[in-house]
Structures are given as structure tokens and as C-alpha cells.
Amino acid sequence: MPGAALSLLLAGALLAPLVAGKQFGEGWRVLGLPNQAPPMTRFTPDTVQGRVAVRVEAIKSYGNLVYRLPGVPAPRALRWSWRLLEPAARSDLFNKAGDDVAAKVCVSFDLPLAQLPFAERQRLRLARELSGEDLPSATLCWVWATTEAVGARIDNAYSRRVRYIVLRNAGDAPGAWVDEERDVAADFLLAFGDESSTVPLLTGVALGADADNTGGRSVAYIAALRFEP
């Protein structure tokens, strides 16, 4: 088997299921910000409409359900299903005060620091030093937004190390399951093409929601997150 194909198959095997029984799958961990003041977003294994899923509820909170996956090549595609019950009503991803989403699925990449603009590189180094965490140099999040147009590409209001692609918004029917499939490499180059012409290795996968900036509440479900080699 060619080495590239084998690497992708291994990547798929390494991404454990979100839910195993009544617990998170092995390797999935709930993480927040260093010295986080807001409460943690609630992640609860659940079964809804016959689907094993994670209920994601943000109440004036922040948090991510994270799976570390260092040194793995990007898969051909990332697939998942999600269902929005309650949107992040006052969110506005173009400014800090509104930087909340009801649901997001993210992949982080090991983008070499040398490829970052000088100011971005220095800010990331400082953030890593202050937090004591090896913060990702590039994170791409597909989000269920509120008013932002589907297809919009948005830099995170706090850091360009995180960039969004809007897949759904409040105009999509609440309560309905929606299946997604994304070309990880193509979307990375779409979001970070100003800094890289190649796709770096992965460092992790995460899902989450937050309502700490708007002080609101949102509820969503995410299920069947998986790599497609």
C-alpha cells in the first residue's frame, strides 16, 4: 500500500468516536482557556432521534471538546452531522463583543512559525509563553453562525490564528439534522492560503460552542464526526 494512503487510513483509525456508551470516546477531553473565568460549555453524551451524539450547550460559557492528533496528515475529507436547537442569538463574528457560535467543528494544523507574518509570530510566541500551552499556529473552524452569510470566511476577532468558514446560519431550519462533508485541504488553503501554499500536518480536532462574549445561550448536537481517507 502506498505510504500516503496508509497514512490516511491510520488517520481515520486514530480519530476515536465522539461517544462510547454513556461517555466520551477515548482521547476526547473538555478543555477551556488558561485561567478561564467564564463557566465551561457543557458537553453531554446523548442519543437524540436515534443518533448517538454530543449535546453542546453554552450558557455565558466557553469550552471545546478536543482530540489531540499530532503529526497526522490531513484526511481527504471530514464528515459529521449536526442539529441546532437554539442559536447564539446575539452573535456577530466580525467583532469581539459578538464572537460566539452555537456550534463549531475545528481542525488545528502545525503551520511552521516561519510562515507567519512577523507580528503574528511574535503574538503567538507570547501567548504560548503566558499560557504555558502549545497553542496551535492555525485552526480552521466550520461554524453554525447566526446572521453571517453561508460561505463567508472570517478571521477570528481575537486572533487570526483561528479562521472560520460559515456552513450554516439561523436561516437553516432548527431541529433538523444536517450532514456535512468538507475537503480539509481545500478549505485550509481557502482560509490560510495567504500564509501557506501547502497543507501542514494536523495537531488536533475539536468541537465546541461559546456564549461568553454575548452572555447568551445556545444548544446544538454534533454526531458521527469522522475522517474519510
HELIX and SHEET records of a PDB file:
HELIX    1   1 GLY A    3  LEU A   14  1                                  12    
HELIX    2   2 LYS A   96  GLY A   98  5                                   3    
HELIX    3   3 LEU A  113  GLN A  115  5                                   3    
HELIX    4   4 PHE A  118  SER A  131  1                                  14    
HELIX    5   5 VAL A  184  PHE A  192  1                                   9    
SHEET    1   A 2 VAL A  19  ALA A  20  0                                        
SHEET    2   A 2 GLN A  23  PHE A  24 -1                                        
SHEET    1   B 7 TRP A  28  LEU A  31  0                                        
SHEET    2   B 7 ASN A  64  VAL A  72 -1                                        
SHEET    3   B 7 LEU A 202  ASP A 210 -1                                        
SHEET    4   B 7 VAL A 101  PHE A 109 -1                                        
SHEET    5   B 7 ALA A 138  TRP A 144 -1                                        
SHEET    6   B 7 VAL A 162  ARG A 168  1                                        
SHEET    7   B 7 ARG A 153  ASP A 155 -1                                        
SHEET    1   C 5 ARG A  42  VAL A  48  0                                        
SHEET    2   C 5 ARG A  51  ILE A  59 -1                                        
SHEET    3   C 5 ARG A 217  GLU A 228 -1                                        
SHEET    4   C 5 ALA A  77  GLU A  86 -1                                        
SHEET    5   C 5 VAL A 178  ASP A 183 -1                                        
END                                                                             
